[in-house]
Amino acid sequence: MLTYFLLYALFGAFAGILAGLLGIGGGLIIVPILTFMFKLQHFPTEHIMHLALGTSLASIVFTSCSSALSHQRHGAINWDIVKKISLGIIVGTYIGSSFAAKIPTHILQIIFSCFIFYVSLQMIFGKKSLGTRELPKLFGLSIAGTIIGLISSLVGIGGGTLSVPFMLWHNIEMRKAIATSAAIGIPIAVSGCIGYLINGSSAVNLPEYAFGYIYVPALIGLVLCSMLTAPIGAYFTHTLPVAKIKKFFACLLIVVGVRMLLTAF
């Protein structure tokens, strides 16, 4: 158990840097890592993906808070957007987590893989926003939040891969979009975590130390280090060429997505 715990801590440190650097919450890398680790620990196959998604969102609660605090020190978070989009985020995330709890593991793996490919291509080939589009009003942001929350809970992410492009499309500057996305990740993670906890509470044959679809030893290992390293990633956001880093990360995601898709089949 100690070896697994140390591995979770190591992966958490890496995910924390990505969370702070790219505003993604770390879920895109945490979910594949958790599925791999849970297979190594011989968890019941039918629960592996659900546990990975639930545990990922639970860890993002802490990672997003740490990342958001760091970005707030730079004054980069647009709290008006966060407040207006949060209601839709909470509703969509809870619905998505409830729906995901009823989907077989291999189907969730296929959904996650397809989402990874979409995100990777957007990162590599995505064009900068042009024109004078303004952010929608409260109703429009609520609808956008519901969609972002729904998809985020299905794939166990903090929403940055959707909310950052959404804000860029409406001419929010890159670093402010990343910082605001980190804050948006908090309601996504909290609502999704509660959803997986409740919907997994009636599941049978869960591994020891699992509460609903949240595996506590992995959560602790991930959180301990990710909260320490998320501020480092946030610092790099304001000093490094983020666009180039995103393209490198996209290539890594493609490899991860292919592996998960092969596993699903």
C-alpha positions in Angstrom: 0.0 0.0 0.0 2.9 2.4 0.8 4.3 2.0 -2.7 1.0 2.8 -4.3 0.5 5.8 -2.0 3.9 7.2 -3.0 3.1 6.8 -6.6 -0.2 8.7 -6.1 1.8 11.5 -4.4 4.3 11.6 -7.3 1.5 11.8 -9.9 -0.3 14.4 -7.8 2.8 16.7 -7.9 2.8 16.5 -11.7 -1.0 17.1 -12.0 -0.7 20.1 -9.6 1.8 21.8 -11.9 -0.4 21.2 -14.9 -3.4 22.5 -13.0 -1.7 25.8 -12.1 0.0 26.2 -15.5 -2.9 25.5 -17.8 -6.0 26.0 -15.6 -7.2 22.5 -16.4 -7.6 21.1 -12.8 -5.3 18.1 -13.6 -8.2 15.7 -14.4 -7.0 15.0 -18.0 -3.9 13.4 -16.6 -5.2 12.1 -13.3 -8.0 10.0 -14.7 -5.7 7.9 -17.0 -3.2 7.5 -14.1 -5.9 6.4 -11.7 -7.4 3.8 -14.2 -3.9 2.4 -14.6 -3.2 2.3 -10.9 -6.6 0.8 -10.0 -5.9 -2.0 -12.5 -2.5 -2.6 -10.9 -4.4 -2.9 -7.6 -6.9 -5.4 -9.1 -10.0 -3.3 -8.4 -13.3 -4.7 -9.8 -13.3 -3.9 -13.5 -16.9 -2.6 -13.5 -15.9 0.1 -11.0 -12.5 1.3 -12.2 -13.5 4.1 -14.4 -16.2 5.4 -12.0 -13.7 5.4 -9.2 -11.2 7.2 -11.4 -13.7 9.9 -12.3 -15.0 10.4 -8.8 -11.5 10.4 -7.2 -10.2 12.8 -9.9 -13.0 15.3 -9.2 -12.5 15.0 -5.4 -8.8 15.8 -5.8 -9.6 18.8 -8.1 -11.5 20.4 -5.3 -8.2 20.9 -3.5 -6.1 21.5 -6.6 -8.4 24.2 -8.0 -8.6 26.0 -4.6 -4.8 26.1 -4.4 -4.4 27.1 -8.1 -7.1 29.8 -7.8 -5.5 31.3 -4.7 -2.2 31.6 -6.5 -3.8 33.2 -9.6 -5.8 35.6 -7.3 -2.5 36.9 -6.0 -1.8 38.1 -9.5 -5.2 39.7 -9.7 -6.0 37.6 -12.8 -9.4 36.0 -11.9 -12.6 37.5 -13.4 -14.9 36.9 -10.4 -17.9 38.3 -12.3 -17.7 35.4 -14.8 -17.2 32.9 -12.0 -20.3 34.1 -10.1 -22.6 34.1 -13.2 -21.5 30.8 -14.5 -21.5 28.8 -11.2 -25.2 27.9 -11.0 -25.2 26.3 -14.4 -21.9 24.6 -13.5 -23.3 23.0 -10.4 -26.5 21.8 -12.0 -24.8 20.4 -15.1 -22.0 18.7 -13.1 -24.4 16.9 -10.7 -26.6 15.7 -13.6 -23.5 14.4 -15.4 -22.1 12.6 -12.4 -25.4 10.9 -11.8 -25.6 9.8 -15.5 -22.0 8.6 -15.5 -22.6 6.3 -12.5 -25.0 4.3 -14.7 -22.7 3.9 -17.7 -20.4 0.8 -18.0 -16.7 1.4 -17.5 -15.6 0.6 -21.1 -18.2 3.1 -22.5 -16.8 5.8 -20.1 -13.3 5.0 -21.4 -14.4 5.5 -25.0 -16.1 8.8 -24.1 -13.0 10.0 -22.2 -10.7 9.0 -25.1 -12.8 10.8 -27.7 -12.8 13.9 -25.4 -9.0 13.7 -25.1 -8.6 13.6 -28.9 -10.9 16.6 -29.3 -9.0 18.6 -26.6 -5.6 17.7 -28.1 -6.5 18.8 -31.6 -7.9 22.1 -30.2 -4.7 22.7 -28.3 -2.5 22.0 -31.4 -4.6 23.6 -34.2 -6.9 26.0 -32.3 -7.0 29.5 -33.7 -7.0 32.6 -31.7 -10.3 34.4 -31.3 -11.0 37.2 -33.7 -13.6 39.9 -33.8 -15.5 41.7 -31.0 -17.6 39.0 -29.4 -18.7 39.8 -25.9 -19.5 37.4 -23.1 -23.2 36.4 -22.9 -25.3 37.7 -20.1 -26.4 35.7 -17.0 -28.7 33.4 -18.9 -26.2 32.6 -21.6 -23.4 32.0 -19.1 -25.7 29.7 -17.1 -26.4 27.6 -20.2 -22.7 27.5 -21.0 -22.0 26.5 -17.4 -24.5 23.7 -17.5 -22.9 22.2 -20.7 -19.3 22.7 -19.3 -20.3 21.1 -16.0 -22.1 18.2 -17.7 -19.2 17.2 -19.9 -16.6 17.8 -17.1 -18.3 15.4 -14.7 -18.6 12.7 -17.4 -14.8 12.8 -18.0 -13.6 13.8 -14.5 -12.0 17.1 -15.2 -12.0 20.6 -13.7 -13.5 22.1 -16.8 -10.5 24.2 -18.0 -10.3 22.4 -21.3 -13.8 23.8 -22.1 -14.0 27.0 -20.1 -10.6 28.4 -21.3 -11.5 28.1 -25.1 -15.0 29.5 -24.3 -13.5 32.6 -22.7 -10.8 32.9 -25.4 -13.6 32.8 -28.0 -15.2 35.8 -26.2 -11.9 37.7 -26.2 -10.8 37.1 -22.7 -7.0 37.4 -22.5 -5.2 34.0 -22.2 -3.8 34.4 -18.7 -7.0 35.8 -17.3 -8.9 32.9 -19.0 -6.6 30.3 -17.4 -6.9 32.0 -13.9 -10.7 32.3 -14.1 -10.9 28.7 -15.3 -9.0 27.6 -12.1 -11.7 29.3 -10.0 -14.5 27.8 -12.1 -13.0 24.4 -11.4 -14.0 24.7 -7.7 -17.8 24.4 -8.2 -17.3 21.8 -10.9 -15.2 19.6 -8.6 -17.4 20.1 -5.5 -20.7 19.3 -7.3 -19.2 16.3 -9.2 -17.5 14.9 -6.1 -20.8 15.0 -4.2 -22.6 13.4 -7.2 -20.1 10.5 -7.4 -20.1 10.0 -3.6 -23.9 9.8 -3.5 -24.4 7.7 -6.6 -21.6 5.3 -5.6 -22.9 4.8 -2.1 -25.2 1.9 -3.2 -22.6 0.2 -5.4 -21.5 -3.3 -4.3 -18.0 -4.9 -4.4 -16.2 -1.6 -4.0 -12.6 -1.8 -2.8 -11.7 -1.1 0.8 -11.3 2.6 1.7 -13.7 3.6 -1.1 -16.5 6.0 -0.1 -19.0 5.9 -2.9 -16.9 6.3 -6.1 -14.0 8.1 -4.2 -10.9 6.1 -3.3 -9.5 7.8 -0.2 -5.8 6.6 -0.3 -5.4 7.9 -3.8 -7.2 11.1 -3.0 -4.9 11.8 0.0 -1.8 11.0 -2.0 -2.8 13.2 -5.0 -3.9 16.1 -2.8 -0.9 16.3 -0.6 1.5 17.0 -3.4 -0.8 18.7 -6.0 -1.7 21.5 -3.6 2.0 22.1 -3.1 2.9 22.2 -6.8 -0.2 24.0 -8.2 1.2 27.4 -7.1 4.4 26.6 -9.0 2.4 26.0 -12.2 0.4 29.2 -11.6 3.6 31.1 -11.3 4.9 29.6 -14.6 1.6 30.8 -16.3 2.8 34.3 -15.8 6.4 33.7 -16.9 6.4 30.9 -19.6 5.1 30.7 -23.2 1.9 28.9 -22.3 0.8 28.3 -25.9 3.9 26.2 -26.6 3.5 24.2 -23.4 -0.1 23.4 -24.3 1.0 21.9 -27.7 3.5 19.7 -26.0 0.9 18.6 -23.5 -1.6 17.9 -26.3 0.9 15.4 -27.9 1.1 13.7 -24.5 -2.7 13.5 -24.3 -3.0 11.9 -27.7 -0.7 9.0 -26.5 -2.8 8.7 -23.3 -6.0 8.7 -25.3 -4.9 6.0 -27.7 -3.8 3.7 -24.9 -7.1 4.2 -23.1 -9.1 3.6 -26.2 -7.2 0.3 -26.9 -7.9 -0.8 -23.4 -11.6 -0.1 -23.7 -11.8 -2.4 -26.8 
